Amino acid sequence: MSMLEKRLTSIPLVEKEIEKEYGKIMGNLEDSLKPYRNDFAACAHIPQIGRNKDEIILPTAIK
């Protein structure tokens, strides 16, 4: 990080603007990387009992 960048990001208003822009970029990136996010259920961890093959294949075949 350059000295100028370090000094600018130490200013609260500048840091707030950078964070706002970063949030926009990450939101757009997430939308493009996960286009089906709202169409299918997601698991945060591996379930104790596996899912039936038809539960997985059927929803994707309908789309």
N, C-alpha and C positions, 0 to 999 in steps of 0.2 A: 504494500500500500504506500503510495507516495506521501510525502510530508503534507502537500496541499490537501490531498484527500483526507488524511487523518485530521487535519485542522478543520476542514469543512464539516466532516461528520461529527465533530465534537459540538457543533452548534445545534441546539435542539430543533429549531425550525427546519434546518437542512436535513437533519437525521429523520425527522417526521416525514418530509417529502420523499426521501429515498425509500423509507419503509412503505409508504403508500404506493409508489411506483413498483416496488418489489412485489407487493401484494397483487397488483394488477397482472404483472407478468406471470407470477406463479399460478394465478387463477386461470389465465388463458392457457398456460402450459398444461395444467391438470385437465382442463376440458378437452384439449386436443389429444392428450395421452390416454384418457379414459372416456371415450365417447359413449360407452354403454353403462356408465356408472349408475345411472338412475333406472336402467331397464332390468337389471338382474340383482339378486341378493348377493351380498358380499360377506365373507367370513374373516374376522380379525385373527382367528386362530384355527388350528386343525381340530375338527369336531371329534368327539370320542367315538361316535358311530358314523361310518361313511354313508354317503348318499347313494341312492339307487341310480344306476346308469340312466334310466329313463328320465329321472328328475333333472339330470344335467343336459341330456341331449335334446329332449322335447322342446324346452323354451328356446333354444338356439335355432332349431329347425323351423319354428313358427315365424320368426322374424324375417 
